[in-house]
Amino acid sequence: MMDRAKTDKENNLRNLFSQWAEEQATQIVKLPMSGSYREYYRITGSNITAIGVYNADHKENIAFLSFTKHFYKKKLPVPEVYAEDLNKNIYLIQDLGDITLFSYLMDIQQDGAYPNDLLSLYKKVIDQIPKFQVLASEGLDYSVCYPRAAFDKQSMMWDLSYFKYYFLKLAKIPFDEQLLEDDFHKFTDYLLQADSHYFLYRDLQSRNIMIHDDQPYFIDYQGGRKGALQYDPASLLFDSKANIPQGIRGQLLEYYMDTLQQFTPVDRDQFIQYFYGYALIRIMQAMGAYGFRGFYEKKEHFLDSIPFALKDLQTILKIIDYPIDTPILFETFQRLLESEELKAIHKKKKAFTVWINSFSYRKGIPMDQSGEGGGYVFDCRSLSPVKPEYLTDSDSIDEKNETASFLSHVYGIIDLSIKGHLEQKKNSLTVSFGCTQGQRRAVYCADRLAAYLNGKDDIDISLSHKEMDNK
């Protein structure tokens, strides 16, 4: 049934592409999943490409398409909408490539330094934010906002409950539920005193900004709604894994307020006071997401963000100064920062993870589990068949078989890649082996690579046999 559903989605996207492009799709490739349940496909024809999107959430599709068309008319840097079929929950948008602001900064930022090119790129991003918040807010149809038309009390309490139940509870942080809830209400009432009549992007972070022709383009604002100006720059500057140094963060905040001043008057002292309050609620929302994805759904790469989030939380707590008393909330933060459970999670994670997969080409290349994209896919279909007994035998295949030579080259490539990734402070690499059925040659090669890397210092192995696991 799952294969049939996948085929239907791809056929529907092919048909929509053909109707729009007036040419047949020659290739359709599913792109790695990110933090959402939307499915993205790169569709290629003879002369043009497009990104096809399938999303079962009909209301979310309406919000994204409505916002995108409005922003595009306002000449903001967003993907163009090419075609849509909301009855089938699909649409086509402009292909902006594969480089996100996050992947760009991971490549360019080394040894804790913050290159001028990266600072300049962040300023280009910030140049656009007030245009979304102030200019694009005029004439925007807020009736399509989903699930709420505003970042109001209800929205804030949802985020704080998310933090409470999916992070605090699962991380085993003790708290008095009623007293913490009382502080949540005082905290949100304070935040809602800020002017909240602007467009709030909601998830303005480095993975939702594409770099295309050396310019930033913005995606994934379908959760946008009316709200305060402070939330979006707080999301961008306290984007945990982006790990922006506090000095640079301060420079960029000043640059944002200078830019905002061109669109609306700014009381800087008041803006900064509310800014750190909104940074705090954003961090709590992000921690809820890390807890849900990491603790609950067992997607361990989301746990990698927790140390960065805790560092940001500690930074905010040293700066924030608001005129309300929330002792239980701050006591809970302190317990969180001192948690042995969280320290243990961080300690047991090794410096570098290699995600190794075997798969069937008939079922498609597996999704990236690292959250960082990239990696290697090795085609094992040209190798000699592997006997079933080799799948349970730790000995290598006979030297006369070309598989041994193939693997020796793989080992060399992976060793070089790991060395380079470690030098660039990256923390994972994905390696996938495919064959026709995904049950012998690919399984054998994946097992041999795992055995080869096993025991190497500071390397953690995550091995998955897609077809064997699904039996």
HELIX and SHEET records of a PDB file:
HELIX    1   1 MET A    2  ALA A   21  1                                  20    
HELIX    2   2 HIS A   58  LYS A   73  1                                  16    
HELIX    3   3 LEU A   86  LYS A   88  5                                   3    
HELIX    4   4 LEU A  101  ILE A  108  1                                   8    
HELIX    5   5 ASN A  116  PRO A  130  1                                  15    
HELIX    6   6 LYS A  131  LEU A  135  3                                   5    
HELIX    7   7 TYR A  142  VAL A  144  5                                   3    
HELIX    8   8 LYS A  153  PHE A  163  1                                  11    
HELIX    9   9 LYS A  164  LEU A  168  3                                   5    
HELIX   10  10 GLU A  177  LEU A  191  1                                  15    
HELIX   11  11 SER A  206  ASN A  208  5                                   3    
HELIX   12  12 TYR A  231  LEU A  237  1                                   7    
HELIX   13  13 SER A  240  ALA A  242  5                                   3    
HELIX   14  14 GLN A  246  LEU A  260  1                                  15    
HELIX   15  15 ARG A  268  TYR A  290  1                                  23    
HELIX   16  16 GLY A  291  TYR A  296  3                                   6    
HELIX   17  17 GLU A  300  SER A  305  5                                   6    
HELIX   18  18 ILE A  306  ILE A  319  1                                  14    
HELIX   19  19 PRO A  327  LEU A  337  1                                  11    
HELIX   20  20 GLU A  340  LYS A  348  1                                   9    
HELIX   21  21 PRO A  388  LEU A  391  5                                   4    
HELIX   22  22 GLU A  402  GLU A  423  1                                  22    
HELIX   23  23 ARG A  441  LEU A  453  1                                  13    
HELIX   24  24 LYS A  466  ASP A  469  1                                   4    
SHEET    1   A 5 GLN A  27  LYS A  30  0                                        
SHEET    2   A 5 GLU A  39  THR A  44 -1                                        
SHEET    3   A 5 THR A  49  TYR A  54 -1                                        
SHEET    4   A 5 ILE A  90  ILE A  93 -1                                        
SHEET    5   A 5 VAL A  81  ASP A  85 -1                                        
SHEET    1   B 2 TYR A 198  LEU A 200  0                                        
SHEET    2   B 2 ARG A 225  GLY A 227 -1                                        
SHEET    1   C 2 ILE A 209  HIS A 212  0                                        
SHEET    2   C 2 GLN A 215  PHE A 218 -1                                        
SHEET    1   D 4 TYR A 376  ASP A 379  0                                        
SHEET    2   D 4 SER A 428  CYS A 435  1                                        
SHEET    3   D 4 PHE A 352  SER A 360  1                                        
SHEET    4   D 4 ILE A 459  HIS A 465  1                                        
END                                                                             
